[in-house]
Amino acid sequence: MKNLNRNTLVRDFIGAAFCLTMAFALLMIYSGCSEDSSPINGAHGGAAEEQGVYASLENLTISGMAKIALANQGGGLPQIDMRGLEIGTVITLYELDSISFTNTGVVLKDTIVNDSGDFSFQNVTLTSPYILITAERPFPETEYAYSVFADVRDTGKVQINVLTHLEALRSLHLVKTGIGFSQAKQQARTEILNAFGIYGLSDNIMNEDPMEYTALIYALSVVLPTYDHKGIYPESLIFGGEPLEMLFDAIAEHGSFHNIDASVDSGFVDIVNANISLVQLTLATPYEYFEQTGEEGVRFYRTEQRVVEYFANMLSVVFGIGRCDQAREGETFNAPKPDYHQSCIADYGLVCRSGSWRITMVEKEHTEGTMTDARDGRLYKTVTINVGGAQQTWMAENLRFDAQEGSSCNEKWSIVEGCYYSNEALMDNVCPDGWRVPKSTDWETLLSSVRDYYAVPEGTVQFYLFDMADLGNPVGFGLKVQVGSYTTRLAIDPDEDIGETDVKNSVYLSLVEGYGFSESSERLPVRCIKN
């Protein structure tokens, strides 16, 4: 079993408390959630505080919520929400001495029994107003425990999440140096946010802008995972164990983790890159899809946009490029080429825009233009790309010509996916005059050129053809994944003889599974190429 509390400051309290648990068994409280709207009952300091005697620390109710921001992995509309920690999470309250801030031996326990993450300690009597509360999640979420350092005289429910844990690590260190509780808490919050490239965030952001707060907690949660992400990241990139312990120790002692150890910096960059690749899957989906699903869909998309901006600013700290401000507007930084390829991470840079670093993918030189289909007057974006000394000019969006027979045009989605065409329509060259349905060799030539330019493995090259919204459109090709998948499938010339027994009439390009050619009996979208 892994050590649930790696940081030494937190571990000291828990280790001492373990030895005294049986002696204080009668003081342990196990209760369900409380709906008391004023959870810190009668907790107001008195005039005797300077002598270490505190009034109104009897019969307290100390309630709170232990939360995490999670992306919905189930069916239906995706969401990122603040949710309660799992049922079975053990909540432990440690009373801290008001002078030394070490554990007094008073230890109380509760267990989360509902989906809201609520906990409550009732009829509590303390001699010190200072407490540390930890939330130890059930297996396999056992890499470390969330915590919060609090004063029971403060009103309002106690919040426990990854940010309060980081703040607790730092503020516990600060109070032991003689800094007062309130000043230590404020300094810790500022230092922690700055350590992750976050500046000027309101102390009341949770209530003022719940979506922004959710994005912040989600971004921190996924780069500081509480379990070994073997199902998502390869063994070599598990950002746990010693590097994570060193990060927490550095946060506690210095308020920052940058330049403490090379393995911490490199591991952090790897896990941020891995999470960027997951956000790219969302941003490659047409925004119109999320608009059509209503307010929840738009909120999910906007939250993902904010998450990737948090990632950019986290990376700016590790790369040591400083804060983005008005004086640096438009300044760019080319990030080191990622070594980790899960879901195809594109080469990227950082650009300073409106006081925040943004991720932008490295572009291959291309020329954007337009063309008009004389048949219906529709205007299309185009892109011309140098491929091996020659040029290819493609439509930068799918064909939307209604060919009547042999075509299907969904008014709701055609602006993104284009119309779908039968094999017969393709054989009649449904493209405008001077343009044609591409052959497999056209695709191979394009993909080979892009692969050579970016020096990436064959199975990841197609990634650069996608338009990632805020992150960029590196080749100008503008592909979007089809709704409900991470793949787009397009028609190729059905008359082409590619020397195989099976007819290959489509190319599929996936953000997670590479690309290839296959036979399809269904109608297909078309991306025309100029003769």
N, C-alpha and C positions, 0 to 999 in steps of 0.2 A: 504494500500500500504506500502511495506517495505521501510525503509530508504535505499536509493541507495548508500550512501557513509558513511560507518560506522566509519571509522577512524577519530578521532577528528581533526587531522592536515588537512586532506582533507576537512572535513565537515566545518571547520572554513571559508575556502575560499568560499565554495559554499553557505553557509548560508548568509554571508555578501553580496555576489554577487546577491543573489536572491532579496534582498531589493533594490538593485540599478539597477536591470535589466531594468525597465521602463525608468529610467532617461538616460540610455545609449542605448535606443532602436535604435537610428540612427547608432550606431556603430556595431550593430549585423549583421553578414554576414551569408548568407545562400547560399551556392554554391555547385555545383557538383564536381566531381573529376577533378583534374588538372594533365596534363601530363608534366608539366614543370620539366625538369630534374635537375634544380637547384632551389629548392623550397624556400630557404632562401635568397631572392634576396638582395644584398647589405648589408647583416647583418655582418658587421665587426666592432669590437670595436675600439674606438679612444683614444687619449691621455688623454681625460678628465675623464676617468672612475673613477679615485680615488675620484673625487669630486661628483660622482654620476650622471654625465652628459654623455650620450652615443651618439656617432655619428652613422649615418646610420641606424636608427631604424624607417625610414619612408618608406611607400609604400612597405612593405614586403609582400611576398607570403610565407605562412607557410603551407606546405603540409605534408601529411603522410599517413600511413596505419595502421588501427586497425585490428589486426589479432588474430586468435585462432587456435590451432591445434586440429583437430577433426578426429575421426575415421568414415569412410564411413559406414553408417548403411543400405544403399540401396542395390539393387541387384548388381550382377556382382562381380568383383574382389575387395576385401576389400583394403582400403588404409587409411593411416594416413597422412593428408596434413595440411599445413598452409593455412587457408582460411580467407577471409575477414569476419568481424563481419556482422551481419544480416543487410539487407536493413531496414532503419528506426532507426538504432542506432544513438543516438544524441551525437555529438561531441561538447564539450564546452571548450573554451580556456579562461583561467583566467590569466590576467597579475598580476605578483607578485612584490611587492616593493623590490628594490634591496638591502635594508638594513634590513628590518624586515621580508621580505618574506611573508607578508600578502597580501591579495587581494587588489589591488588598486581600484577596482570597474569597471575596464574595463573587459567586458564579451562579448565574441563572440561565435556564435553558427553555426554549420553546421550539416547536416544530411547525413548519408551514403545512397547513391542512387544506388550503383552497388554492384556486388558480390565480388569485389576485396577489399572492405573495405577502399577505398580511401576517403580522405577528403582534403579540401583545404580552407584556409582563405587568401583572396587576398586583396591587397591595405591596409594592416594593418599598423598603426602607433602606436608605443609604446614609453613610457618614460623609461621603464626598459627592459632589455633583457631576464628576467626570466619569464617563463610561466609554468602553470600547465594545461594540457589538459586531460579531462576525456572522457570516452566512455561509455555511459549509454545504455545498450542493451534493446531491446523491451521485454515485458512480454513474458514468465515467467523468463527470464534471469535477474532478478532484485535483487539478493542477495547483490551484490556490483558492483561498476563500475570500469573498468580498468582505469588506469591513467598513465601519464608520466610527469616527471619534467624535463624541458629542458631550454637551453639557445639558443635563436633564432640566435645567431651569429655562432653557429655550422652549418656546411654544411651537406647536406643530408636530406632525408626525415625522419620525426619523426616516430618512431615505437611505437605502443601501444599494449601491450599484458600483460599477467599475470605477467611476470618477470619484465617488466618496472613498473608495479603497485607496486610490492613489493619494488623495488628500490626507487620509488618515496616516499613511506611511510617513509623509513629509511632516505633518503638523505634530505628530508624536515626537519626532526627532527635535523639532523646533522648541516645543515646550520644555524639553529636558535641558535645553541650553539657557533657559530662563526667560524666554519670550512668553508673554501672556497668551492665554487661550485664544481670545478673539483675534489678536494680531497674528498668531501662528496659523489659525485657520484661513485668514484672508491671504496671508503671504503664501501659504501652501497652495491655495487654489490658483492664484496668479502664476506661480512658478510651474505648477503641473500643466496648466493650459499652455503656457509659453513653451514648455518642453516638447509639446506636440504641435507647435506652430500655430497656436490659437491665441488671438489677441483681442482685447476689448469686448469680451463676451459679458453680457449682463449677469449679475449674480442671481437674478430672478428669471433667467432664460426658460426654466422649466414651465413657468406659468405664462410668461409673456409670449413665447413662441414654441409651443409643444412640438411642432414638426422639426424645428431646428434642434431642439434638445434631443429628440429621438435620434436624429441623424448623428449628433455628437456622440451619444452613448453607444449607438450601433458601431460607429467607426472605431471607437476605443475598444469595444467588446471584441470585435473580430480580429484586431491586431494584437490583442492580449488574451488569447483564448484560455478558457479554464479547463480545456481537455486537449489531449493530443489529437490533432486533426488528421489522423491516419487515413480517414475516409476521403479527405479533400486534398491534403498535401502529401507529397512523398516523404519517406522517413527522414531524408536528409534536411528537410525544411521544417521539421517540428520545432516551433519556437517555444519550447518549454524547458523544464529542467534547469540546468545551470545558466544558460543565457537569460531566461526569464527571471530567475532568482537574482542574477547580477543587475538586471534592469531595475527590479524593485528595490534592491539595496542602494543603488545609485540614486533613485528617486528619493528615497528616505534621507540619505546623507547630503545630497547636493541639490535636489529639486530638479534634476535633469539626468539623462542617461547618455547623451551624446558624447562620444570620444572616451567613454569609460573603458570599453573593451571592443576590439574589432569584431569579435563574434556576436556581440550584442547589436552593433550597428548593422552588420551584414545580415544577420537573422531578421532584424526588424525590416530592413529594406525588402528582403525576400517575401515576408509575409504580407507586407503592404502591396507589393507587386501582385501577389497571388490574389488578393482581394480586389485589386483594380480590375483584374481579368474577369472576375465575376460580375462586377458592375458594368463592364463593357457589354456583357450579354444583354443587359437591360437597355443600354443606350443604343444598341444596334437594332432594337425593336422600334418600329415607327411610333413617334409620339402620338400620332392620330389614333392609334389603337387605345392608348391610355385615356385620351380625351373621350373616345366613344364609350368607355366603361364608366364614365362619370367621375365624381369628386374623389372617390377612393383611388381610382387608377391614376389620376393626376397627382394626388398626394404621394403615391408610391414613387412615381417617376421623379417628382421634385425632390423627394427625400434622397433618392439615389444620386441625383445631381449634387446635392449638398455633401453626401458621404464622400464622393470622389474628390470634391474640393478639400475636404478635411484630409484625405489621403495625400493630396498634393502638398499641403502645408506641413504635414508630418515629415514628408520626404525632404522638404526644404531645410528642416532642422538637421537631419542626419547628413545631408549633403553639404551642410555648412555654408549655405548661400545667403543667410540672413533673411530679415523680414521684408516682405513686399510692401512698399509704401508709394505715395504719390510721386516721389522723386525717381522711383525705379520703374514707373509705368512703361510697359512694353519690353522690359528687359527679359532676355531668355537665358535658359540654362539647359544644356544637353545632358540628360541623365546618363549614367553608365548603362551600357547595354545589359538588359536583364539576362541572368543565366537560367532563370526558371521558366519553363514553358508548360503551363497548365492553362488550357483554354486559350492558348496563343497570346502571349503578351507582346504587344507591338513595341518597337522602339519609341521612346517618348522623350519629351523635354518638359521643362516648366517655364511658364511665361507669367510675368507679373501683370495682373489686370485688376483694376478697381480695388487695390489694397489687399489682394489675395493671390497666392500662387495658384495657377491652373495647369492641369496636365494637357499637353498637346502632343499629338503623335508626329513623329518625324515624317516629312513629306518627300515623296519622289517627285521630281520636276514633271509638271504636266500643264497643259493649257486648257482652260475651261472656255466653253462657248455655248452657242445655242443653234438650233435648227427648227424650221417650221415644216410640219407635215402638210403639204399642199392639199391633201385629200380632205382634211377637216379643219385646217388652220391651227392645229394644236402646236404649241411651242414646247420644245424639249431642251433640257440641258445636255451638253455634249462634253466629252473630254478627249484630248489628243495626248497620247503617251508615246514616248520614244521607246521602242522595243528592239534592242539589238541592232541599232543603226537605222532602222526603218521606223515608220510611224503607223500607229493604229488610232483611228478615231471611232469612238463608241458613243452611243447614247448613254448619258449618265443617269438615266431613269428607264423604267420598263415601259414598253409600248402600250399605249392606251387607245389604239384605233379600233373602233367597233366595226368589224368585218361582217357583221350580220351573221350569215351562216358560218359556222366554224369558230365563233368567238363567244366568250362569256365575259361580260363586263359588269362587275359589282359596283354600283354607284358609291357604296360606302367605303370600299377598300381599293378601288382601281387607282386612285391618286398615288397610292403607295405601291401596290403589287402589280398594277397594270391590268390589262385584260388577259384572259387565258385562251389559248388557241389550240385547235385540233391539229392533228397531223396533216390533214388535207389542207388546212389554211397555211400551214408552214411550208408545204410543198409548193404552194402558189406564191411564195415569198410575200408574206403579209407586211413586210417592212416598206417604208416609203421608197419612192424612186431614187436610185443612187445608193441605197442601203440594202442590206441583206441579213438573213438569219446567220449567225456565226457558225463556223465549223469547229469541231473539236480542236483542230490545229490552231485556230485563232486563240482559243482559250489557253492552250498549252504555251503558245508564244508569249502571251501576256503574263501568265503565271511564272514562266521561266525567267522573264525579265525582272519581275518584281522580286522573285526569290534571290536572284543574283544581286540585286541592288541592296536588299536588306540582309543578305547573308544568313538566311533562316532555313530551317529544315523544310523539306517538301510539304510535310503535313500541316504547316502553319502559314504558308504563303498566302492562302486565300483570305486570311484575316485582314490584310492590308487593302482589300477591295471594298471593305464595309465602311459605311458612314456611321461614326460613333457619336454623332451629335456634338456635344460640348468638347469632346476629346479630339475631334478632327476627322477628316476624310482624306487619309494620307496619299492616295493615288488619284483622288477626285472621281472615283468610279461610282460611289454613291450607293452601293448595295445595302439593302436592309433585310433583316431576317423576316421570313414569313410569320405571320401572327400565330402564336402557339408553338413555335419551334425555334431552334437556334440555327436554322438552315434556310437557304434559299435554293430553289431548283428552277433552272431556266432551260429553254429549248435550244437544241443545236440543229443544224441543217439535217433533215431526215434523208436527204439524197446522198449524204456523204458516205463514201465507202472507206471505212477505217480498218478494213482487213480482218474483221472478226465475224464469226458466225452469227452472234446475237447482234441485233440492231441496237445502237446506242443513240437515243434521240434526246438525251437531256444531260446537263451537267448539274451536279449538286455541289454547293459550297457551304460548308458547315463551320461554325465558330468553334466546335468542339470535336469534330470527327474528320477534319481534312476536306478533301474534295475528290471528285471522280466522275465518271461517265456511266450512265445506266440507261436501261430501257424503261419507258413509262407509257402506260396506256391512257393516262389522264391528260387532260388539256394542260398546257404549260404557259407560263409567262415568257416574254421574249425581250431580250436586250439586243437591239440591232447594232451592226457594225457597218461603217461606211465602206463602199467598194473601193 
